[in-house]
Amino acid sequence: GPYTDALRKLGDEKAEDAVAGASGTHVVLPGYYCPRDQGLLDYNTSDGRFLFFLPWLGHTLVGTTDAPSAAETRPTAPEDEVQWLL
């Protein structure tokens, strides 16, 4: 998980980092944005990231991942990321 390296360093201060942190922004939209039995992937976005649309509990989960990030206890979605997804 995101705190792996911090925990490892409790036992060995010289332990090298083993995990690269990343975060993603996700929004939930009405289900009609995605087929109920099929996800969609757009790998040709304006900034080079993947964009996915997945059916989820009758809704559509839209998101992207792989923005480098440190571990956070209570992360929030940056507004510019939400607007890009929308």
C-alpha distances in whole Angstrom, upper triangle without the diagonal:
4,6,6,9,10,10,12,14,15,17,18,19,19,16,15,12,11,8,10,9,11,12,15,18,19,22,24,28,30,30,33,31,30,32,30,30,29,26,27,25,27,26,29,28,30,27,26,22,22,23,23,24,23,25,24,25,29,27,26,22,23,20,19,16,15,16,14,13,12,9,11,12,15,15,18,19,22,25,26,23,24,28,27,26,29
4,6,8,9,10,12,13,15,17,17,17,18,16,15,11,10,7,8,6,9,10,13,16,18,21,24,27,30,31,34,31,30,32,32,31,30,27,27,26,27,26,28,27,28,25,24,21,21,22,23,25,24,26,25,27,30,28,26,22,22,19,18,15,13,14,12,10,8,5,8,10,12,12,16,17,19,23,24,21,23,26,25,24,27
4,6,5,6,9,10,11,13,14,14,16,13,13,10,10,9,10,9,12,13,17,19,21,25,27,31,34,34,37,35,34,36,35,35,33,30,31,29,30,29,32,31,32,29,28,25,25,26,26,28,28,30,28,29,33,31,30,26,26,23,22,18,17,17,15,12,9,7,9,10,13,14,18,20,22,25,26,24,26,29,28,28,31
4,6,5,6,9,10,12,12,13,14,11,11,9,8,7,10,10,13,15,19,22,24,27,29,33,36,36,39,36,35,37,36,35,34,31,32,30,31,30,33,32,33,30,29,26,26,27,27,30,29,31,29,31,34,33,31,28,28,25,23,19,18,18,16,14,12,10,13,14,17,17,21,23,25,28,29,26,28,32,31,30,33
4,5,5,6,9,10,10,10,11,8,8,5,6,7,9,10,14,16,20,23,25,29,31,35,38,38,41,39,37,39,39,38,36,33,34,32,32,31,33,32,33,30,29,26,27,29,29,32,31,34,32,34,37,35,34,30,30,26,24,21,18,18,15,14,11,10,13,15,18,19,22,24,25,29,29,27,29,32,31,31,34
4,6,5,7,9,10,9,11,9,10,9,10,10,12,12,15,17,21,24,26,29,32,36,39,39,42,40,39,41,40,40,38,35,36,34,35,33,36,34,35,31,31,28,29,31,31,33,33,35,33,35,38,36,35,31,31,28,26,22,20,20,17,15,11,10,12,13,17,18,21,24,25,29,30,28,30,33,32,32,35
4,5,5,7,9,10,12,10,12,11,11,11,14,14,18,20,23,26,28,31,33,37,40,40,43,41,40,42,40,40,39,36,37,35,36,35,38,36,37,34,33,30,31,32,32,34,33,35,33,35,38,37,36,32,32,29,28,24,23,23,20,18,14,12,15,15,19,20,23,26,28,31,32,30,32,35,35,34,37
4,5,6,6,8,9,7,9,9,9,11,14,15,19,21,24,28,30,33,35,39,42,42,45,43,41,43,42,41,40,37,38,36,37,35,38,37,38,35,33,31,31,33,33,36,35,37,35,37,40,39,37,34,34,31,29,25,23,23,20,19,16,15,17,18,22,22,26,28,30,34,34,32,34,37,36,35,39
4,5,5,5,7,6,8,9,11,12,15,16,20,22,26,29,31,34,37,40,44,44,47,45,43,45,45,44,42,39,40,38,39,37,39,38,39,35,34,32,33,35,35,38,37,39,38,39,43,41,39,36,35,32,30,27,24,24,21,19,16,15,18,18,22,23,27,29,30,34,34,32,35,38,37,37,40
4,6,6,10,9,12,12,14,15,18,18,22,24,27,30,32,36,38,42,45,45,48,46,45,47,46,45,44,41,42,40,41,39,42,41,41,38,37,35,35,37,37,39,39,41,38,40,43,42,41,37,37,34,32,29,27,27,23,21,18,16,18,18,22,24,27,30,31,35,36,34,36,39,39,38,41
4,7,9,8,12,13,14,16,19,20,24,26,30,33,35,38,40,44,47,47,50,48,47,48,47,46,45,42,43,41,42,41,43,43,43,40,39,36,37,39,39,41,40,42,40,42,45,44,43,39,39,36,34,31,29,29,26,24,20,19,21,22,25,27,31,33,34,38,39,37,39,42,41,41,44
4,5,5,9,11,13,16,18,20,24,26,30,33,35,39,41,45,48,48,51,49,47,49,48,47,46,43,43,41,42,40,43,42,43,39,38,36,37,39,39,42,41,43,41,43,46,45,43,40,40,36,34,31,28,28,25,23,20,20,22,23,27,28,31,33,34,38,39,37,39,42,41,41,44
4,6,9,11,13,15,18,19,23,25,29,32,35,38,41,44,48,48,51,48,47,49,49,48,46,43,44,41,42,40,42,41,41,38,37,35,36,38,39,41,41,43,42,44,47,45,43,40,39,36,34,30,27,27,23,22,19,18,21,22,26,26,30,32,33,37,37,35,38,41,40,40,43
4,6,9,12,15,17,19,23,26,29,33,35,39,42,45,48,49,51,49,47,49,49,48,46,43,43,40,41,39,41,40,40,37,36,34,35,38,39,41,41,44,42,45,48,46,44,40,39,36,33,30,27,26,23,22,19,20,22,24,28,28,31,33,34,37,37,36,38,41,40,40,43
4,7,9,12,14,16,20,23,27,30,33,36,39,42,46,46,48,46,44,46,46,44,43,40,40,37,38,36,38,38,38,35,33,31,32,35,36,38,38,41,39,41,44,43,41,37,37,33,31,27,24,24,21,20,17,18,21,22,26,26,29,31,32,36,36,34,36,39,38,38,41
4,6,9,11,14,18,21,25,28,31,34,37,40,44,44,46,43,42,44,44,43,40,37,37,35,35,33,35,34,35,31,30,28,29,32,33,36,36,39,38,40,43,41,39,35,34,31,28,24,21,21,18,18,16,16,20,22,25,25,28,29,30,34,33,31,34,37,35,35,39
4,6,8,10,14,17,21,24,27,31,33,37,40,40,42,40,38,40,40,39,37,34,34,31,32,30,32,31,32,28,27,25,26,28,29,32,32,35,34,37,39,37,35,32,31,27,24,21,18,18,14,14,12,13,17,19,22,21,24,26,26,30,30,28,30,33,31,31,35
4,7,10,13,16,20,23,26,29,32,35,38,38,40,38,36,38,38,36,34,31,31,29,30,28,30,30,31,27,26,24,24,27,27,30,30,33,32,34,37,35,33,30,29,26,23,19,16,17,14,14,13,13,17,19,22,21,25,25,27,30,30,27,30,33,31,30,34
4,6,9,13,16,20,22,26,28,31,35,34,37,34,33,35,34,33,31,28,28,26,27,25,27,27,28,24,23,21,21,23,24,27,27,29,28,31,34,32,30,26,25,22,19,16,13,14,11,11,10,10,14,16,19,18,21,22,23,27,26,24,26,29,27,27,30
4,7,10,13,17,20,24,26,29,33,33,35,32,31,33,33,32,30,27,26,24,24,22,24,23,24,21,20,17,18,21,22,25,25,28,27,30,33,31,28,24,23,20,17,13,10,11,8,8,8,10,13,16,18,16,19,19,20,24,23,21,23,26,24,24,27
4,7,11,14,17,20,23,27,30,30,33,30,29,31,31,31,29,25,25,23,23,21,24,22,23,20,19,16,17,19,20,23,23,26,25,28,30,28,26,22,21,17,15,11,9,9,6,5,5,6,10,13,15,13,15,16,17,20,20,18,20,23,22,21,25
4,7,11,13,17,20,23,27,27,29,26,26,28,28,28,26,22,22,19,20,18,20,19,20,17,16,13,14,15,17,19,20,23,22,25,27,25,22,19,17,13,11,7,5,5,4,5,7,8,10,13,14,12,13,13,14,18,17,14,17,20,18,17,21
4,7,10,14,17,20,23,24,26,23,23,26,26,26,24,21,20,18,18,18,20,18,19,16,16,13,13,14,15,17,18,21,20,22,25,22,19,16,14,11,9,6,6,5,6,6,8,8,9,12,12,9,10,9,11,14,14,11,13,16,15,15,18
4,7,10,13,16,20,21,23,20,20,22,23,23,21,17,17,15,15,15,17,15,17,14,14,11,11,11,11,14,15,17,17,20,21,19,16,12,10,7,6,4,6,6,9,9,12,12,12,14,13,10,10,8,10,13,13,9,10,14,12,11,14
4,7,11,13,17,18,20,17,18,21,22,23,21,17,16,15,15,16,18,15,16,14,15,12,12,10,11,12,14,16,16,18,20,16,14,10,8,6,6,7,9,9,12,12,14,14,14,15,13,10,8,6,8,10,10,7,7,10,10,8,11
4,7,10,13,15,17,14,15,18,18,19,18,15,14,14,15,16,18,16,17,16,17,13,12,10,9,10,11,13,12,15,16,13,10,7,6,4,7,8,12,12,15,15,18,17,16,17,15,12,10,8,10,11,12,9,8,11,11,8,10
4,6,10,12,14,12,13,17,17,19,18,15,15,15,16,18,19,17,18,18,19,16,15,11,11,10,11,12,11,13,14,10,8,6,5,6,10,12,16,16,19,19,21,20,19,19,16,14,12,9,12,11,13,10,7,10,11,8,8
4,7,9,11,10,11,14,14,16,16,14,14,16,17,20,21,19,21,21,22,19,17,13,12,10,10,10,8,10,10,7,6,5,6,9,12,15,19,19,22,22,24,23,21,21,19,17,15,13,15,15,16,14,11,13,14,10,10
4,6,8,7,9,12,13,16,15,14,14,16,17,20,21,19,21,22,22,20,18,14,12,9,10,10,10,11,10,6,5,6,7,11,14,17,21,22,25,25,27,26,25,25,22,20,18,15,17,16,17,15,12,13,14,11,9
4,6,6,9,11,11,15,15,14,15,17,19,22,23,22,24,25,25,23,20,17,15,11,11,10,10,10,8,5,6,9,10,14,18,21,24,25,29,29,31,30,28,28,25,24,21,19,21,20,21,19,15,16,17,14,12
4,5,6,8,7,11,12,12,13,16,18,21,23,22,24,26,26,23,20,17,14,10,9,7,8,8,5,4,5,9,11,14,18,21,25,26,29,30,32,31,30,30,27,25,23,21,23,22,23,21,18,19,19,16,15
4,5,7,8,12,12,12,13,16,17,21,22,21,24,25,26,23,21,17,15,11,11,9,11,12,9,7,7,11,12,16,19,23,26,28,31,32,34,33,33,33,30,28,26,23,25,24,24,22,19,19,19,16,15
4,7,9,12,11,10,10,13,14,17,18,18,20,22,22,20,17,13,11,8,9,9,11,13,11,8,6,9,9,13,16,19,23,24,28,29,32,31,30,31,28,26,24,21,22,21,21,19,16,16,16,13,11
4,6,8,7,7,7,11,13,16,18,18,21,22,22,19,16,13,10,6,7,6,9,12,10,8,6,9,9,13,16,19,22,24,28,29,31,31,30,31,29,26,25,22,24,23,23,20,18,19,18,14,14
4,6,5,7,9,12,15,18,20,21,24,25,24,22,19,16,13,9,8,7,10,12,10,10,9,11,13,16,19,21,25,27,30,31,34,33,33,33,31,29,28,25,27,27,27,24,22,23,22,18,18
4,6,8,11,15,17,21,23,23,26,28,26,24,20,18,14,11,8,6,8,9,7,9,9,11,14,17,20,22,26,28,31,32,34,33,33,33,31,29,28,26,28,28,28,25,23,24,24,20,20
4,7,10,14,17,20,23,23,27,28,26,24,20,18,14,11,9,7,10,11,10,12,11,13,15,18,20,22,25,28,31,32,34,33,33,33,32,30,29,27,30,30,30,26,25,26,25,21,22
4,7,10,13,16,19,20,23,24,23,20,17,14,11,9,7,7,10,13,12,12,11,12,13,15,17,19,22,25,28,30,32,31,32,32,31,29,28,26,28,28,27,24,23,24,23,19,20
4,7,10,13,16,17,20,21,19,17,13,11,7,6,4,6,10,13,13,12,9,9,10,12,13,16,19,21,25,26,29,28,28,29,28,26,25,22,24,25,24,21,20,21,19,16,17
4,7,10,12,13,17,18,16,14,10,8,6,5,6,9,12,16,15,14,10,10,9,11,12,15,18,20,23,25,28,28,29,30,28,26,25,22,23,23,22,19,18,19,17,14,15
4,6,9,10,14,15,13,11,7,6,5,6,9,12,15,18,18,16,13,12,10,10,10,12,15,17,21,23,26,26,27,29,28,24,24,21,22,22,21,17,17,18,15,13,15
4,6,7,10,12,10,9,6,5,6,9,12,15,18,21,21,18,15,14,11,10,10,13,15,17,20,22,26,27,28,30,28,25,24,20,21,21,19,16,16,17,13,12,14
4,6,9,10,7,7,5,6,9,12,14,18,20,24,24,22,18,16,13,12,10,12,13,15,18,21,25,26,27,30,29,25,24,21,21,22,19,17,18,18,15,13,16
4,7,8,6,8,7,8,11,14,17,21,23,27,26,24,20,18,15,14,12,14,15,16,20,23,26,28,29,32,30,27,26,22,22,22,19,17,18,18,14,14,16
4,6,5,6,7,7,11,13,17,20,22,26,25,22,19,17,14,12,10,13,14,14,18,21,24,26,27,29,28,24,23,19,18,18,15,13,15,14,10,10,13
4,6,8,10,10,14,16,20,23,25,29,28,25,21,20,16,14,13,15,15,15,18,21,24,26,27,30,28,24,23,19,18,17,14,13,15,13,10,11,13
4,6,9,10,14,17,20,24,25,29,29,26,22,20,16,14,11,12,12,12,15,17,21,23,24,27,26,22,21,18,16,16,13,11,14,14,10,12,14
4,7,9,13,16,19,23,25,28,28,25,22,19,16,13,11,11,11,11,14,17,21,23,25,28,27,23,22,19,18,19,16,14,16,16,12,13,16
4,6,10,13,16,20,21,25,25,22,19,16,13,10,7,8,8,9,12,15,19,20,22,25,24,20,19,16,16,17,15,12,14,15,11,11,15
4,7,10,13,17,18,22,22,20,16,14,11,8,6,7,9,11,14,17,20,21,23,25,24,21,20,17,17,18,16,13,14,16,12,11,14
4,7,10,14,15,19,19,16,13,10,7,6,5,8,11,12,16,18,22,22,23,25,23,20,19,15,16,17,15,12,12,13,10,8,11
4,6,10,12,16,16,13,10,8,6,6,6,9,13,15,18,20,23,23,23,25,23,20,19,16,18,18,17,14,14,15,13,10,12
4,7,9,13,13,10,6,6,5,7,9,12,16,18,21,22,25,25,25,26,24,21,20,17,19,19,19,15,14,15,14,10,12
4,6,10,10,8,5,5,7,9,11,14,17,19,23,23,26,25,25,26,24,22,21,19,21,21,21,18,16,18,17,13,15
4,7,7,6,5,6,9,12,15,17,21,23,26,26,29,27,27,27,25,23,22,20,23,23,24,20,18,20,20,16,16
4,5,5,6,6,10,12,15,17,21,23,25,25,27,26,25,25,23,21,21,19,22,22,23,20,18,21,20,17,17
4,5,8,9,13,16,19,20,24,26,28,28,30,28,27,26,24,23,22,21,24,24,26,23,20,23,23,20,20
4,7,10,13,16,20,22,26,27,30,30,32,30,29,28,26,25,24,22,25,25,26,23,21,22,23,19,19
4,7,10,13,17,19,23,24,27,27,29,28,27,26,24,22,21,19,22,21,22,20,17,19,19,15,15
4,6,10,13,16,20,21,25,25,27,26,25,26,23,21,20,17,20,19,20,17,15,16,16,12,12
4,7,10,13,16,18,21,21,24,23,22,22,20,18,16,14,17,17,18,14,12,15,14,11,12
4,7,10,14,15,19,20,22,22,21,22,20,17,16,13,15,15,15,11,10,12,11,7,9
4,7,11,12,15,16,19,19,19,20,18,15,14,11,13,13,13,9,9,11,10,7,10
4,7,8,12,14,17,17,18,20,18,15,14,11,13,14,13,9,10,12,10,8,12
4,6,9,11,14,14,15,18,17,14,14,12,13,15,14,11,12,15,13,11,15
4,6,8,12,13,15,18,18,15,15,14,14,17,16,12,15,17,15,14,18
4,6,10,12,13,17,16,13,13,12,12,15,13,11,14,16,14,14,18
4,7,10,12,16,16,13,14,14,14,17,16,14,17,19,17,18,21
4,7,8,12,13,10,12,12,12,16,16,14,17,19,18,18,22
4,6,10,12,10,13,14,15,18,19,17,19,22,22,22,25
4,7,9,8,12,14,15,19,20,18,20,23,23,22,25
4,6,6,9,12,13,17,19,17,18,22,22,22,24
4,6,10,13,15,19,21,19,20,23,24,23,25
4,7,10,13,16,18,17,17,20,21,21,23
4,7,9,12,15,13,14,17,18,17,19
4,6,9,12,10,10,14,15,15,16
4,6,8,7,7,10,11,11,13
4,6,5,7,9,10,11,13
4,5,5,6,9,10,11
4,5,5,6,9,10
4,5,5,6,9
4,5,5,6
4,5,5
4,5
4
